[in-house]
Every structure is written in C-alpha cells, then in structure tokens.
C-alpha cells in the first residue's frame, strides 16, 4: 500500500524502518564481538605524520594479502584476502586516495580533518582443531577509524576546569616559537573590557591557533576543533589571563563546559572508548628539522596522548559493554626518508620520547610497541663513496621535483638531542614524493606488515 500523496513518511514508517535496520546492525555487531570477530582499529597521528597514506596502503595490501611476509597468516598461506563492506557515517575515501597513488604521476593524497570509517571483512583458514572442524574458514570484521590527532589531544580537557586550561594555555602561548605569531592575540587581550564580545575574541584566537598549527607546524593545539574546516561557533572558547573582566571569564567558562559536553564527551563515548587497537603515527624527522621547541612540543603531545588511554586488557564483558584499548602502537613514519642503517635509531628515539608514560601503560596492562615504518616506500638505500668513505644514502624523487636524486639524508641521534646537536644544525632531512603504488609488487613499504601483525595478527588464527 502506497502512502497518500504529500506524505513522505506515512505514519513514520521510514523512521521505523531505519530504526529496525540500525538495531539489526547493532545486533549483528554484538554477535561478532561476542565471538571475537569484530575489531575496531583506530588510526591517528600528529600533524604531517602520513595517516591518510598509512590507511590507504594498509587496505590496499590487506585486500589481496600481497607483500606481507611478517603477517603470520600470510606467511603460513592461510590468509585468503579481504573485501570492503559498506559503512554508516562518513566513509574513508579509499578509492579516491588509491587512485592518486596508482597514477602514472602519483602525488601524496590530501590530509583528512574529520573522522572517517572503513570496514573490511578478512578471510583466513583457522588454525585450532575445534575451529577447523566447526568453521574451517575464519572471518574478521576490521573496522578502521581514521581521525585527526588534535581530537585526541582534547581528551585531557575532560579532567580540567576552565581556569586550569586558561593558565596552562597562557603559559604555553607566552613561549617561543608561539609568542612569535601571537601578536594579534596579545593585542586583543590588552583591550579586554566588560563588553568584549566572546565570539570576536575567539575569532582572533582561532587565527592564532591556525598559525601555530600551519605556520609553525606544532602539535599541541587546544581546542583542536577550533582549527578544523567547520568549527562550531557556539562551542568555541579561548583562554583569558588573570584579572580578565568577570562577565567575560564566566562566558568563556560556560563555553568551555559546552565544548566538553558537546564535542569532547561525544567523541569519547561514541568512538574513543569503543576502540580496541590504536596506532599513533609521528613524523620525527620534521620535529628534528624544526628545532628544540618543536621537538619538545612533539614530546609533550605524545605524553598527552599516552595519558589519554584507558589502560587494561579486554575481558569478554569489557569487550561487549565497556571496551578499552588493549594494544597501542607508536610508529615513526617516513622511515624511508633516511637510510636503512638509521632505522634502529629512529625507533629508539621515539621509544625514549614516550618512555615515562609508556612505563605507566605497561604497568597497567596495556600492550605497547614502537616501530619505524613507511606505509608507501618512496626511496631505496644505496651506498656511495665520498672522500674515500662509504656512505649510506637514499635514492628517490624529492617532493615537487620530476627527477630522482641520490643524497646523504643525515643521521638520527641514538639519544635525545642535546644542545650541541641543536647548535650544529645537523638535522636537515628532505621530503620525497611518492612512488607509484602497484598491485602485487613487492618492496613497496617498510614494516607495514609488522604493524599489521602487532595490531590484528592474533585475531587471524
């Protein structure tokens, strides 16, 4: 029976249909989690870390399981491939990003600034005797959630009141190199009065934070959504110095609480608290290039990220009703931009940067690991001779250039950089353009398979 003309949703049947469909999806997902067949893998990274490339390359390789020798299911010949599944919400544009990488003249895909989702069904032959008898072909639903690192850095706001946030932000904004781009913001704070419009002040603070993020390429940006493409004007806020007019302080404090309630808490409840595994990508080469202030900012951001996680391994009940992240991988990305003999130092440097917070995580039961990887390899390591010495160099196409070149990229310190390291100007790492992503070709990544094995390998048996 058709609805009468002019009635787009007769007696709410469309809404009922959508409700039933959503309920059916939730029940199916509940069943998958009950038998451990559904894993939520979150992918994030500090700015410029290459998380879009990582997610694209990860899916590209999982679809047919090629070039993944360190994934046990692949090495043992049990992995049968994967297929993409439809998702609700904003889908990660995998096909669009893969197209620009498989093109004859590949380019790095643009960065994403919102939460996107991609879902795969992975098929493999089971290993256990009972599993092989009951269901010889196993299946795992892998849900990949790609989200901006700034959202993760906002989670500590949940444990703050406005005055604490303001004090920390004002102290941070007064230090170089932030102070160098804060002229307009400082001027705005000098002219505060009872009638100052919060929205106008927030606009100035937004411009300042945008300069911090884009011009200085720093990571610690709060509130993170203030620098997204479409910030909500009703939830924005800015820090105020001691002695600011009380009506203005109360208005900002109210906005601060609204931001936590409308932006941070929903992300925590709807997404973050439901993640099973997490990878955090870090561009250490850029942090070293930019100097001690940027390196310290990166280290502080990583400590903030580690403190944000709810530690502990998942019991069956926890997986069903209160999931917590049980595996966390930190990855130094763009490892191919330095020679192979520097990868161990790159990994060690990242380990040293997160060591204090990582100890707490391990003690509380969270499994963590650190890797140096390149999701899409852009260079090869070659040996050259210079003034009678053998040097490990890299060969690749520099970003925005049309020809390949060979150069000595520099060395990664084996310890946290000291004053002499910073004064010497030794860190001048170059950026390379992508090589074409070719289906079935070997050697197109560095340790992507090790990342896969750590993050989901235990579920492919």
C-alpha positions as CSV (number, residue, x, y, z in Angstrom):
1,X,0.0,0.0,0.0
2,X,1.5,3.3,-1.0
3,X,1.4,6.4,1.2
4,X,-1.1,9.1,0.3
5,X,0.2,11.9,-1.9
6,X,2.2,14.5,0.0
7,X,3.0,12.2,2.9
8,X,6.8,11.5,2.6
9,X,6.8,9.4,5.8
10,X,3.4,7.9,6.3
11,X,2.8,7.2,10.0
12,X,6.6,7.3,10.5
13,X,7.2,4.1,8.7
14,X,10.5,5.3,7.2
15,X,11.8,6.2,10.6
16,X,10.7,2.8,11.9
17,X,12.4,1.1,9.0
18,X,15.7,3.0,9.8
19,X,15.4,2.1,13.4
20,X,14.9,-1.6,12.7
21,X,17.9,-1.5,10.3
22,X,20.1,0.2,12.8
23,X,19.0,-2.3,15.5
24,X,19.8,-5.2,13.2
25,X,23.2,-3.8,12.5
26,X,23.9,-3.4,16.2
27,X,22.7,-6.9,17.0
28,X,25.0,-8.3,14.2
29,X,27.9,-6.3,15.5
30,X,27.2,-7.5,19.1
31,X,27.2,-11.1,17.8
32,X,30.6,-10.5,16.1
33,X,32.1,-9.1,19.2
34,X,30.7,-12.0,21.3
35,X,32.8,-14.5,19.3
36,X,35.7,-12.0,18.9
37,X,35.1,-11.4,15.2
38,X,34.9,-7.6,15.2
39,X,37.9,-5.3,15.9
40,X,37.9,-1.5,15.9
41,X,41.3,-0.2,14.8
42,X,41.8,3.5,15.3
43,X,44.4,5.4,13.2
44,X,45.6,8.8,14.1
45,X,48.7,10.9,14.0
46,X,50.3,14.2,14.8
47,X,50.3,16.7,12.0
48,X,52.2,15.7,8.8
49,X,52.5,12.1,10.0
50,X,51.0,10.4,7.0
51,X,48.0,8.7,8.5
52,X,46.0,9.1,5.2
53,X,48.7,7.2,3.3
54,X,49.0,4.6,6.1
55,X,45.3,3.8,6.0
56,X,45.2,3.7,2.2
57,X,48.3,1.4,2.0
58,X,47.0,-0.8,4.8
59,X,43.8,-1.5,3.0
60,X,45.5,-1.9,-0.4
61,X,47.7,-4.6,0.9
62,X,45.0,-6.4,3.0
63,X,42.7,-6.7,0.0
64,X,44.8,-9.5,-1.5
65,X,47.4,-10.1,1.2
66,X,50.4,-9.4,-1.1
67,X,53.9,-8.3,0.2
68,X,53.1,-9.0,3.9
69,X,55.7,-11.7,4.9
70,X,55.6,-10.8,8.6
71,X,51.9,-11.4,8.9
72,X,51.8,-14.9,10.2
73,X,48.5,-15.8,8.4
74,X,50.0,-14.7,5.1
75,X,53.4,-16.4,5.8
76,X,51.6,-19.7,6.6
77,X,49.4,-19.5,3.5
78,X,46.2,-19.2,5.5
79,X,45.2,-15.6,4.5
80,X,42.6,-15.6,1.8
81,X,42.1,-11.9,1.2
82,X,39.5,-9.2,2.2
83,X,36.6,-7.3,0.8
84,X,35.3,-3.8,1.5
85,X,32.0,-3.5,3.3
86,X,29.5,-0.6,3.4
87,X,29.7,1.7,6.4
88,X,27.4,4.1,8.1
89,X,28.6,7.7,8.6
90,X,31.4,9.3,6.7
91,X,33.4,6.8,4.7
92,X,37.2,7.0,4.3
93,X,37.7,7.8,0.6
94,X,39.9,4.8,0.0
95,X,39.3,4.5,-3.8
96,X,39.9,8.2,-4.4
97,X,43.2,8.2,-2.4
98,X,44.4,5.0,-4.0
99,X,43.7,6.5,-7.5
100,X,46.2,9.3,-6.9
101,X,48.8,6.8,-5.7
102,X,48.4,4.3,-8.6
103,X,48.5,7.1,-11.2
104,X,51.5,7.3,-13.6
105,X,52.4,10.6,-11.8
106,X,51.5,9.8,-8.2
107,X,51.0,12.5,-5.6
108,X,50.5,12.3,-1.8
109,X,46.8,12.4,-1.0
110,X,45.4,15.3,0.9
111,X,45.2,15.2,4.7
112,X,41.8,14.4,6.3
113,X,40.4,16.6,9.0
114,X,37.3,14.6,10.1
115,X,36.5,11.2,11.5
116,X,36.0,8.7,8.7
117,X,35.4,4.9,8.8
118,X,36.2,2.0,6.6
119,X,35.2,-1.6,7.1
120,X,36.8,-4.8,5.8
121,X,35.9,-8.5,6.1
122,X,39.1,-10.5,6.3
123,X,39.0,-14.2,5.4
124,X,41.5,-16.8,6.6
125,X,41.8,-20.5,7.3
126,X,41.5,-21.3,11.0
127,X,44.4,-23.0,13.0
128,X,42.8,-24.6,16.0
129,X,41.5,-28.2,15.9
130,X,38.0,-27.2,17.1
131,X,37.9,-24.1,14.9
132,X,38.9,-26.1,11.8
133,X,36.2,-28.6,12.5
134,X,33.4,-26.1,13.2
135,X,34.4,-23.4,10.8
136,X,37.4,-24.1,8.7
137,X,37.3,-20.6,7.2
138,X,37.5,-17.8,9.7
139,X,36.3,-14.3,9.3
140,X,37.2,-11.0,11.0
141,X,35.4,-7.7,10.6
142,X,38.1,-5.0,10.7
143,X,36.6,-1.5,11.3
144,X,39.2,1.2,10.7
145,X,38.5,4.6,12.2
146,X,40.7,7.4,10.9
147,X,40.6,10.6,12.9
148,X,42.7,13.8,13.5
149,X,45.3,13.7,16.2
150,X,44.0,17.1,17.5
151,X,40.9,15.3,18.7
152,X,43.0,13.0,20.9
153,X,44.8,16.0,22.4
154,X,41.5,17.4,23.5
155,X,40.7,14.5,25.8
156,X,42.6,15.9,28.8
157,X,40.1,18.8,28.8
158,X,37.6,16.4,30.4
159,X,39.7,16.4,33.6
160,X,40.1,20.2,33.7
161,X,38.1,23.2,34.7
162,X,38.3,26.4,32.7
163,X,40.8,28.2,35.0
164,X,43.3,25.4,34.8
165,X,43.0,25.3,31.0
166,X,43.5,29.0,30.8
167,X,46.5,29.0,33.0
168,X,48.2,26.2,31.0
169,X,47.3,27.8,27.6
170,X,48.5,31.3,28.6
171,X,51.9,29.8,29.8
172,X,52.3,27.8,26.6
173,X,51.3,30.8,24.4
174,X,53.9,33.0,26.0
175,X,56.8,30.8,25.0
176,X,58.7,30.8,21.7
177,X,58.1,30.0,18.9
178,X,54.4,30.5,19.7
179,X,54.9,34.0,21.0
180,X,56.3,35.0,17.6
181,X,52.9,34.5,15.9
182,X,50.8,35.7,18.8
183,X,50.9,39.5,18.1
184,X,47.3,39.9,17.2
185,X,46.2,37.7,20.1
186,X,48.3,39.6,22.6
187,X,46.9,42.9,21.3
188,X,43.3,41.6,21.7
189,X,44.0,40.6,25.3
190,X,45.3,44.1,26.1
191,X,41.9,45.7,25.3
192,X,39.6,43.4,27.3
193,X,36.5,45.0,29.0
194,X,33.1,44.0,30.2
195,X,31.5,44.5,26.8
196,X,34.1,42.5,24.8
197,X,32.3,40.0,22.6
198,X,33.4,36.4,23.2
199,X,32.9,35.5,19.6
200,X,35.2,38.2,18.3
201,X,37.9,37.3,20.8
202,X,37.5,33.6,19.8
203,X,38.0,34.5,16.1
204,X,41.3,36.1,17.0
205,X,42.4,33.1,19.0
206,X,41.4,30.8,16.1
207,X,43.6,32.7,13.8
208,X,46.5,32.4,16.3
209,X,46.0,28.6,16.7
210,X,45.8,28.2,12.9
211,X,49.2,29.9,12.7
212,X,50.5,27.7,15.4
213,X,49.4,24.6,13.6
214,X,50.0,25.5,9.9
215,X,52.9,28.1,10.0
216,X,54.8,26.6,13.0
217,X,53.6,23.0,12.5
218,X,53.3,22.5,16.2
219,X,51.1,19.7,17.6
220,X,49.7,21.0,21.0
221,X,46.6,22.8,19.8
222,X,43.6,23.2,22.2
223,X,40.8,23.3,21.5
224,X,41.5,21.1,18.5
225,X,38.2,21.6,16.7
226,X,38.8,25.4,16.6
227,X,41.2,24.9,13.7
228,X,39.1,22.4,11.7
229,X,37.4,23.4,8.5
230,X,34.0,23.9,10.0
231,X,34.2,24.9,13.7
232,X,31.0,25.3,15.6
233,X,30.7,29.0,16.6
234,X,28.6,28.0,19.6
235,X,31.2,25.8,21.2
236,X,34.4,27.8,20.6
237,X,36.3,29.3,23.6
238,X,39.6,31.0,24.3
239,X,41.9,31.3,27.4
240,X,41.8,34.6,29.4
241,X,44.6,36.0,31.6
242,X,44.2,36.6,35.4
243,X,42.3,39.8,36.0
244,X,40.1,39.5,32.9
245,X,36.6,41.0,33.3
246,X,34.5,38.6,35.3
247,X,31.5,38.6,33.0
248,X,33.8,37.7,30.1
249,X,35.5,35.0,32.1
250,X,32.1,33.5,33.1
251,X,31.1,33.5,29.4
252,X,34.3,31.7,28.3
253,X,34.0,29.2,31.2
254,X,30.5,28.4,30.1
255,X,31.6,27.9,26.5
256,X,34.5,25.7,27.8
257,X,32.0,23.4,29.5
258,X,29.7,23.4,26.5
259,X,32.7,22.3,24.3
260,X,33.5,19.5,26.6
261,X,29.8,18.4,26.7
262,X,29.0,18.7,23.0
263,X,32.3,17.9,21.4
264,X,34.8,16.1,23.6
265,X,32.5,13.8,25.6
266,X,30.6,12.5,22.5
267,X,33.9,11.7,20.8
268,X,35.0,9.8,23.9
269,X,31.7,8.0,24.5
270,X,30.8,7.2,20.8
271,X,34.3,6.5,19.5
272,X,37.4,6.6,21.7
273,X,36.0,4.4,24.5
274,X,35.0,1.8,21.9
275,X,38.4,1.4,20.1
276,X,40.1,-2.0,20.5
277,X,43.5,-1.2,18.9
278,X,45.2,2.1,18.1
279,X,48.2,3.3,16.1
280,X,49.6,6.7,16.5
281,X,51.9,8.0,13.7
282,X,54.7,10.5,14.3
283,X,56.8,12.5,11.9
284,X,60.0,12.7,14.0
285,X,62.1,13.9,11.0
286,X,60.1,17.1,10.8
287,X,60.3,17.6,14.6
288,X,64.1,17.3,14.4
289,X,64.3,19.6,11.4
290,X,62.3,22.4,13.1
291,X,64.5,22.6,16.3
292,X,64.3,22.1,20.0
293,X,61.0,23.9,20.6
294,X,59.2,21.8,18.0
295,X,60.8,18.6,19.3
296,X,59.7,19.4,22.9
297,X,56.2,20.2,21.7
298,X,56.1,16.8,19.9
299,X,57.3,15.0,23.0
300,X,54.7,16.8,25.2
301,X,51.9,15.9,22.7
302,X,53.0,12.2,22.8
303,X,52.9,12.2,26.6
304,X,49.4,13.7,26.5
305,X,48.3,11.0,24.0
306,X,49.5,8.2,26.2
307,X,47.9,9.6,29.3
308,X,44.6,9.7,27.5
309,X,44.2,6.0,27.0
310,X,42.2,3.8,29.4
311,X,44.6,1.1,30.2
312,X,43.9,-2.6,30.6
313,X,43.3,-5.7,28.5
314,X,39.8,-6.6,27.4
315,X,37.8,-9.3,29.2
316,X,34.8,-10.7,27.4
317,X,32.4,-8.5,29.4
318,X,34.7,-5.5,28.8
319,X,34.7,-6.2,25.0
320,X,30.9,-6.3,25.0
321,X,29.9,-3.4,27.3
322,X,33.0,-1.3,28.1
323,X,35.7,-1.9,25.6
324,X,39.2,-0.5,26.3
325,X,42.2,-0.2,24.1
326,X,44.4,-3.3,24.6
327,X,47.1,-2.7,22.0
328,X,48.8,0.6,21.2
329,X,51.4,1.1,18.5
330,X,53.5,4.2,18.1
331,X,55.1,4.4,14.7
332,X,57.8,6.8,13.4
333,X,56.6,7.4,9.9
334,X,58.6,8.2,6.7
335,X,61.4,5.9,7.8
336,X,62.3,5.6,4.2
337,X,63.4,9.2,4.1
338,X,66.6,8.2,5.9
339,X,69.0,5.3,5.1
340,X,68.2,1.8,6.4
341,X,71.1,1.9,8.9
342,X,69.3,4.8,10.7
343,X,66.0,3.0,11.3
344,X,67.1,1.5,14.6
345,X,68.0,4.9,15.9
346,X,64.7,6.3,14.7
347,X,62.8,3.7,16.6
348,X,65.0,4.2,19.7
349,X,64.4,7.9,19.6
350,X,60.7,7.5,19.6
351,X,60.9,5.0,22.4
352,X,62.9,7.5,24.5
353,X,60.4,10.2,23.9
354,X,57.5,8.2,25.2
355,X,59.4,6.2,27.9
356,X,58.0,7.7,31.1
357,X,54.3,7.5,30.1
358,X,54.9,4.1,28.4
359,X,56.1,2.6,31.7
360,X,52.8,3.5,33.3
361,X,50.8,2.0,30.4
362,X,52.8,-1.3,30.6
363,X,52.3,-1.5,34.4
364,X,48.6,-1.1,34.0
365,X,48.4,-3.9,31.4
366,X,48.3,-2.1,28.0
367,X,50.4,-3.8,25.3
368,X,52.5,-1.2,23.5
369,X,55.1,-1.3,20.8
370,X,57.2,1.1,18.7
371,X,58.1,0.8,15.0
372,X,59.9,2.8,12.4
373,X,57.9,2.3,9.1
374,X,57.0,3.7,5.8
375,X,53.5,2.7,4.6
376,X,54.4,3.6,1.0
377,X,58.1,3.4,0.3
378,X,59.5,6.4,-1.6
379,X,63.2,5.7,-1.6
380,X,65.9,3.0,-1.7
381,X,69.0,2.9,0.4
382,X,72.2,2.9,-1.8
383,X,75.9,3.0,-1.0
384,X,78.1,5.8,-2.4
385,X,81.7,6.8,-1.9
386,X,82.7,10.3,-0.7
387,X,86.3,11.3,0.0
388,X,87.3,7.7,0.4
389,X,84.4,6.8,2.8
390,X,81.4,4.7,2.1
391,X,78.1,6.5,2.9
392,X,74.6,5.1,3.2
393,X,72.4,7.4,1.0
394,X,68.9,7.4,-0.3
395,X,67.7,7.5,-3.9
396,X,64.3,8.9,-4.6
397,X,62.3,11.8,-6.1
398,X,62.3,14.9,-4.0
399,X,58.9,16.3,-3.3
400,X,57.8,18.7,-6.2
401,X,60.6,17.5,-8.4
402,X,60.4,15.4,-11.6
403,X,63.7,13.5,-11.3
404,X,65.3,11.0,-9.0
405,X,68.3,12.0,-7.0
406,X,70.8,10.4,-4.6
407,X,71.6,12.2,-1.4
408,X,73.0,11.7,2.1
409,X,69.9,12.4,4.3
410,X,71.7,12.8,7.6
411,X,71.8,10.7,10.8
412,X,69.3,10.1,13.6
413,X,70.7,10.6,17.1
414,X,70.8,7.5,19.2
415,X,69.7,9.5,22.2
416,X,67.6,12.6,22.9
417,X,69.3,15.5,21.2
418,X,71.5,17.7,23.4
419,X,72.4,21.4,23.0
420,X,75.3,20.5,20.7
421,X,73.1,18.6,18.4
422,X,70.8,21.6,18.1
423,X,73.6,24.1,17.6
424,X,75.3,22.0,14.9
425,X,72.4,22.3,12.5
426,X,72.8,18.6,11.7
427,X,69.1,17.9,11.1
428,X,68.2,18.7,7.5
429,X,66.0,15.8,6.4
430,X,64.4,16.2,3.0
431,X,60.9,15.2,1.9
432,X,60.3,12.8,-1.0
433,X,57.4,12.3,-3.4
434,X,55.6,9.0,-3.6
435,X,56.4,6.2,-5.9
436,X,53.6,4.6,-7.9
437,X,51.6,2.1,-5.9
438,X,51.5,-1.1,-8.0
439,X,49.3,-4.1,-7.2
440,X,51.2,-7.3,-6.4
441,X,54.6,-5.6,-6.4
442,X,57.0,-6.4,-3.6
443,X,59.1,-4.0,-1.5
444,X,56.6,-1.1,-1.6
445,X,56.6,-0.5,2.2
446,X,58.8,-0.8,5.3
447,X,57.4,-2.8,8.2
448,X,53.8,-2.2,7.4
449,X,53.3,-6.0,7.7
450,X,54.9,-5.9,11.2
451,X,52.4,-3.2,12.2
452,X,49.5,-5.4,10.9
453,X,50.8,-8.4,12.8
454,X,51.1,-6.5,16.1
455,X,47.7,-4.8,15.7
456,X,45.5,-7.7,14.4
457,X,47.7,-10.8,13.9
458,X,46.3,-12.5,17.0
459,X,42.8,-12.4,15.5
460,X,43.8,-14.2,12.2
461,X,44.2,-17.6,13.7
